[in-house]
Amino acid sequence: MTDSAGTDPTNRSLIDSWRFAVGTLTVIPVSPPRSGDRAVSGPAMVLAPLAVVPLGLLVALVCLAGRELGLASIGVAAAAVGALALGSRAFHLDGLADTADGLTASYDAERSLAVMKTGDVGPAGAGALVLTLGMQVGAITALLGLDHGPWLAGLMVIVSRGVLTLTCLRGVPAARTGGLGSASVGAVHPAVTVAVWVALTAAMSAMFVVGGEAWWRGPVSAVVAVVVVAIVVRRAVKRLGGVTGDVFGASIELALAALLLSAT
């Protein structure tokens, strides 16, 4: 069946989900979706790894260019991380800082959530940013010494966005109503999450094999990322009563750091 404009409603919903994912996770200009309800935002979380493929390519190309020019590895790695931050409007870094501040502000959930909404960066948030970005830069610096390192770094950027299928897993509660992440909370079926991570793990294993390394490093990297996000989500549920959009961003940045480090 088609609507009055001759468009299949299923295809229209998928297009809206794609626009939601690209518009939320990257700076790439797209038309806004017709709605941001669960029917759109849920599939958008599943499409997140595909939506950030341009960002993964950006990181890989920055690393390749810097290495070919003979630039200092740590500077190239910092430039790659900076380009990624610009490509995502530093959206997830903001979530990381807010989550760290909120979880250390108070044992009262309402007080913690209020701190997370202020937008100010406190000592915990600043510390989380420095340590997480330091891990990312340090790991990419090491990866630049591998022939396939730049491509591996780019792939890890793509894989890291797959953690949204974990933060939005059915059964994970929302900490509050309203907010950018509220419509996506609990919107992903466990079977879909498993399918996404099987595909992402296979991609990582293939990249390791292409680089002449053991295939099992793919599953190990996947397990590391999943465990890190599980700890973050469990902590958020215990302290805040559920997850928020900030927790989504924190999970992405921490998972990326863990993935890059495990790849070394």
Helices and strands as residue ranges (DSSP letters): H 9-25, H 38-46, H 48-51, H 53-68, H 73-87, H 91-105, H 109-118, H 123-143, H 149-160, G 161-163, H 164-167, H 190-210, H 217-240, H 245-263
